Amino acid sequence: MVLFRFARETSLPAAEAWHRLTTWERHGEAVPLTRVTVRTPPPTRVGTVFVARSALGPVGFDDPMEVVGWHPPEAASPGRCRLEKRGSFVTGWAEFEVRPSSVGGATVLWQEELTVRRLPRLFDRVLAFAARRMFGRVVDRLTATAPPST
């Protein structure tokens, strides 16, 4: 099990950064070899379930997640979302907060506890480094100031 945290700044308003981070299907565009499918009807709320399927050809795994905390940003108040990872291969939770920045734009704070089953603890540092880097890049890509690709 690893716990990692990071923060990112974006020039996007907090509401737009929140929207981009919580459009779950777009995470598949930012994570290599991954497709995200939302299993519950919109809008996102507590109880929303989605699955990230990571695969190379026929070899892959599903990473099902459920929204267990949902507080979109309002005016100057930060937004918070908590996900529980409920897979047979990857478990844990992820939580992020999007808050307006005092200099304009928004700050994204991300923390995650991640367990990859059958991966020896010897690899925890490598897993933490790789996960922090990968999820940091996902947040960077999703909150880039250019309009999202369609």
C-alpha positions as MATLAB code, in Angstrom:
seq = 'MVLFRFARETSLPAAEAWHRLTTWERHGEAVPLTRVTVRTPPPTRVGTVFVARSALGPVGFDDPMEVVGWHPPEAASPGRCRLEKRGSFVTGWAEFEVRPSSVGGATVLWQEELTVRRLPRLFDRVLAFAARRMFGRVVDRLTATAPPST';
ca = [
       0.000    0.000    0.000;
       1.247    3.465   -0.864;
      -0.049    6.909   -0.025;
       0.897    9.804   -2.242;
      -0.087   13.462   -2.571;
       0.537   16.265   -4.996;
      -0.737   19.732   -5.863;
      -1.184   21.372   -9.243;
      -1.983   24.942  -10.251;
      -4.097   25.787  -13.282;
      -5.234   29.067  -14.786;
      -8.715   27.569  -15.230;
     -11.473   28.763  -12.910;
     -12.210   26.230  -10.170;
     -15.596   25.288  -11.677;
     -14.021   24.472  -15.060;
     -11.134   22.525  -13.491;
     -13.712   20.551  -11.455;
     -15.785   19.858  -14.560;
     -12.760   18.566  -16.461;
     -11.574   16.367  -13.579;
     -15.023   14.868  -13.048;
     -15.804   14.112  -16.672;
     -14.690   10.548  -15.988;
     -14.485    9.360  -19.601;
     -11.798   11.991  -20.293;
      -9.453   10.255  -17.839;
      -9.164    7.493  -20.426;
      -7.807   10.057  -22.902;
      -5.080   10.994  -20.424;
      -4.058    7.518  -19.207;
      -2.278    5.365  -21.792;
      -3.997    2.114  -22.815;
      -7.060    2.957  -20.717;
     -10.753    3.411  -21.470;
     -13.215    4.715  -18.876;
     -16.882    3.724  -18.915;
     -19.474    5.253  -16.587;
     -21.914    2.568  -15.438;
     -24.549    4.793  -13.812;
     -26.734    7.514  -15.362;
     -25.751   11.180  -15.044;
     -25.307   13.426  -13.240;
     -22.326   12.393  -11.126;
     -23.220   12.095   -7.448;
     -22.514    9.820   -4.487;
     -23.069    6.307   -5.834;
     -21.825    6.988   -9.369;
     -19.793    4.002  -10.585;
     -17.257    3.964  -13.396;
     -14.642    1.495  -14.579;
     -11.185    2.228  -15.952;
     -10.168   -0.675  -18.204;
      -6.401   -0.771  -18.802;
      -5.287   -3.300  -21.382;
      -2.752   -4.128  -24.012;
      -4.547   -6.411  -26.408;
      -6.276   -9.198  -24.492;
      -4.217   -8.663  -21.312;
      -5.629   -6.108  -18.903;
      -7.597   -5.374  -15.772;
     -10.634   -3.411  -14.652;
     -10.366   -0.710  -12.002;
     -13.959   -0.129  -10.793;
     -14.501    3.014   -8.745;
     -17.419    4.496   -6.850;
     -17.969    8.130   -5.903;
     -18.418    8.134   -2.114;
     -17.944   11.863   -1.501;
     -19.262   14.589   -3.798;
     -19.168   18.304   -3.007;
     -18.797   20.478   -6.153;
     -17.195   23.908   -5.696;
     -19.534   26.797   -4.904;
     -18.499   30.453   -5.187;
     -15.304   30.656   -3.107;
     -15.737   27.216   -1.496;
     -13.555   24.314   -2.661;
     -14.963   21.217   -4.317;
     -14.104   17.768   -2.938;
     -14.531   14.323   -4.442;
     -13.642   10.957   -2.923;
     -13.494    7.718   -4.887;
     -13.244    4.174   -3.562;
     -11.351    1.725   -5.773;
     -13.193   -1.582   -5.596;
     -11.261   -3.813   -7.969;
      -9.802   -7.249   -7.529;
      -6.362   -6.035   -8.672;
      -6.197   -2.359   -7.609;
      -7.795   -1.179   -4.364;
      -7.714    1.931   -2.225;
      -9.129    5.411   -2.546;
      -8.483    8.734   -4.237;
      -9.548   12.147   -3.049;
      -9.131   15.482   -4.727;
      -9.987   19.050   -3.900;
     -10.320   21.938   -6.338;
     -10.107   25.365   -4.753;
      -9.976   28.864   -6.181;
      -6.452   30.257   -6.122;
      -5.786   33.640   -4.531;
      -3.962   34.732   -7.711;
      -6.672   33.533  -10.100;
      -7.249   30.092  -11.507;
      -7.431   27.080   -9.231;
      -5.359   24.704   -7.138;
      -5.912   20.954   -7.370;
      -4.877   18.909   -4.323;
      -4.794   15.143   -4.917;
      -4.136   12.322   -2.477;
      -4.483    8.625   -3.020;
      -3.958    5.366   -1.195;
      -3.212    2.609   -3.653;
      -2.699   -1.118   -3.289;
      -1.796   -3.405   -6.167;
      -2.592   -6.924   -5.056;
       0.202   -9.462   -5.215;
       2.808   -6.699   -5.602;
       5.430   -7.167   -2.851;
       5.927   -4.239   -0.453;
       9.489   -4.094   -1.715;
       8.057   -2.166   -4.699;
       6.079    0.410   -2.687;
       8.520    3.273   -3.323;
       8.599    2.585   -7.052;
       4.805    2.305   -7.136;
       4.388    5.586   -5.225;
       6.807    7.405   -7.539;
       5.184    6.037  -10.700;
       1.621    6.657   -9.482;
       2.358   10.230   -8.342;
       3.966   10.977  -11.676;
       1.212    9.348  -13.758;
      -1.718   10.921  -11.882;
       0.077   14.276  -11.823;
       0.338   14.141  -15.601;
      -3.329   13.172  -15.857;
      -4.332   16.224  -13.804;
      -1.973   18.425  -15.858;
      -3.458   17.191  -19.101;
      -7.083   17.457  -17.992;
      -6.624   20.973  -16.614;
      -4.465   22.347  -19.427;
      -5.700   25.796  -20.412;
      -6.320   24.865  -24.033;
      -9.904   23.821  -24.732;
     -10.401   20.085  -24.178;
     -10.122   17.937  -27.278;
     -13.366   16.382  -28.440;
];
